[in-house]
Amino acid sequence: MLPAIAHGADAEFTATILEASFTADNNVSRSSSDEALSDRFLGVRASKGFVLPVSTRTRAVIQAFAGGERFGTYSGLSHAFLGGQGDFQFRSSGEFAAASYSLYFRTQAEYYDSELRDGYRHAYGLSVLKPLTDRMQLFVAIQQNIGDGKSTVFDTKSTSLRGNLDWSLGRWDTVYLGAEYRRGDIVSSGTQSLARINVADALVQDDAFTDKGYIAYRFQANTGLAALGYNHAFAEKHSLDLSWRYAQSKPLHPSAYGSESDVRYTVSQLSLAYLMRF
Amino acid sequence: MKPFDQFDDPRRRILIQALAAGFFSTPWGAAAQSVFGSAPRRLPPGQSIYRTSGRVLVNSREATLATPIKPGDVVETAPGGELVFVLAEEAFILRGDSRVVIENPPPSSPLKTALRLATGKLLSVFGRGRPTRIVTATATIGVRGTGVYAETDPEQTYFCTCYGVADITANNDLQSKETVAATHHDRPLYITAKGAAGERIRRAPFINHTDQELMLIETLVGRTPPFVFPMNDYNAPRREYP
């Protein structure tokens, strides 16, 4: 039986959102700088949600999404995904500056051209969205990430704290800044070395980079991410989004052998996306 | 002794002094507010304008944050401009390329406010128990305790009753009329200048205004809208790092 619906708030579907993107990534193998492999990929994503009011100040939001990414050179990384997210949200009032709190759980299945990477990805966490001024909005989330891949190398756990600041330059233009700290398992690929074997919790011959002879290895790391983006909306339901992301990962427990630079990496991504809602 | 609600608020004193000194009229003050925004709160008595951008005229004179707006005034924005302002218990966002005449209802009239939106786009919130009339190029609308959004040109008016009650009549066809009681943008309408008698009002999509804007202008008059969760119109992707 459905919960009682508050007066003036009806259960309803949210807009369907479609996204098509092009991304250039200078290190798709997540390798140390001397072995980094760059590539470009096209991405598509569609999502649709359903809002179910629970009380005047709480509601549930259920969202389904699907999509995929097609890589130009390293086709083993190409994949499709299908998933869903559930949020339970609380907002104390309709005041402009009132924060919205959300407890959420997300799960998705991923089907790669690389068999080792096939599997599931789950995340749960708590987020807060708060308008700071009439032009700035802050989003903060603490999240637990769980990866469950076909190969044990891709079984990962990490915790992340991330923030996002949206800065509206006008009615149609938004600049956003993002930062994230993540602690836990990551997977990197590269040639075998003493340092990598020593730091790895698990490793396997990587089937996405067979011609390079790379291994994929999982280890614990501190990862920092930064993002800078610009979104231009036009015609009410369409927008163009340009963003740059940078990530840096360092091992949590340095290897006793070799250089730390063997197992640290940086990634730079530039994306152009077209979004449409209807 | 002052009643509780009349105690001096130091922030209000400073703001009024700053306004009187033309602080926000200076390029620095206006630029800072325009770039980073400000946390909206109820405007102090005597202040009509919360925010301006682009060219804004009140009675054909360039408006600043210190310009008062009152019944009888004509407010205009240039293309790309915007004005966020308060009039008694009502608050408005006038978008660019718009012209609104704030009429002065006679004392005998039950109306508290009367607006003539000659052209352009206007988002409005009105206090409870304050009957108001909005006249556009193609429609006459009576509203009570309502948030509404209107866009008008000589051919048609777009009108959304965001919440509250509105009685809508086509100007050139009294048979085309409709009463909308809405809780959350339930029934946006087009009211056209031409068409068969009784058929000049038709359904429209939800366009060009947001719940965040309604919350903003309700705050300026010390109220909150009847909804708690705004519709999410954020259109930028929040991608996660795999």
Chai-1 contact restraints between the chains, C-beta under 6 A:
chainA,res_idxA,chainB,res_idxB,connection_type,confidence,min_distance_angstrom,max_distance_angstrom,comment,restraint_id
A,G8,B,T183,contact,1.0,0.0,6.0,A-B,restraint_1
A,G8,B,P226,contact,1.0,0.0,6.0,A-B,restraint_2
A,E19,B,P237,contact,1.0,0.0,6.0,A-B,restraint_3
A,R57,B,V228,contact,1.0,0.0,6.0,A-B,restraint_4
A,R91,B,V228,contact,1.0,0.0,6.0,A-B,restraint_5
A,R91,B,F229,contact,1.0,0.0,6.0,A-B,restraint_6
A,S93,B,T224,contact,1.0,0.0,6.0,A-B,restraint_7
A,G94,B,T224,contact,1.0,0.0,6.0,A-B,restraint_8
A,G94,B,P225,contact,1.0,0.0,6.0,A-B,restraint_9
A,G94,B,F227,contact,1.0,0.0,6.0,A-B,restraint_10
A,G94,B,V228,contact,1.0,0.0,6.0,A-B,restraint_11
A,E95,B,T224,contact,1.0,0.0,6.0,A-B,restraint_12
A,F96,B,P40,contact,1.0,0.0,6.0,A-B,restraint_13
A,F96,B,M215,contact,1.0,0.0,6.0,A-B,restraint_14
A,F96,B,L216,contact,1.0,0.0,6.0,A-B,restraint_15
A,F96,B,T219,contact,1.0,0.0,6.0,A-B,restraint_16
A,T133,B,G37,contact,1.0,0.0,6.0,A-B,restraint_17
A,T133,B,S38,contact,1.0,0.0,6.0,A-B,restraint_18
A,T133,B,A39,contact,1.0,0.0,6.0,A-B,restraint_19
A,D134,B,G37,contact,1.0,0.0,6.0,A-B,restraint_20
A,D134,B,P40,contact,1.0,0.0,6.0,A-B,restraint_21
A,D134,B,L216,contact,1.0,0.0,6.0,A-B,restraint_22
A,R135,B,G37,contact,1.0,0.0,6.0,A-B,restraint_23
A,M136,B,G37,contact,1.0,0.0,6.0,A-B,restraint_24
A,T174,B,A236,contact,1.0,0.0,6.0,A-B,restraint_25
A,Y176,B,A236,contact,1.0,0.0,6.0,A-B,restraint_26
A,L225,B,Y241,contact,1.0,0.0,6.0,A-B,restraint_27
A,N231,B,A236,contact,1.0,0.0,6.0,A-B,restraint_28
A,A233,B,N235,contact,1.0,0.0,6.0,A-B,restraint_29
A,E236,B,I207,contact,1.0,0.0,6.0,A-B,restraint_30
A,S239,B,N235,contact,1.0,0.0,6.0,A-B,restraint_31
A,D241,B,A236,contact,1.0,0.0,6.0,A-B,restraint_32
A,A247,B,Y241,contact,1.0,0.0,6.0,A-B,restraint_33
A,A273,B,P237,contact,1.0,0.0,6.0,A-B,restraint_34
A,L275,B,N235,contact,1.0,0.0,6.0,A-B,restraint_35
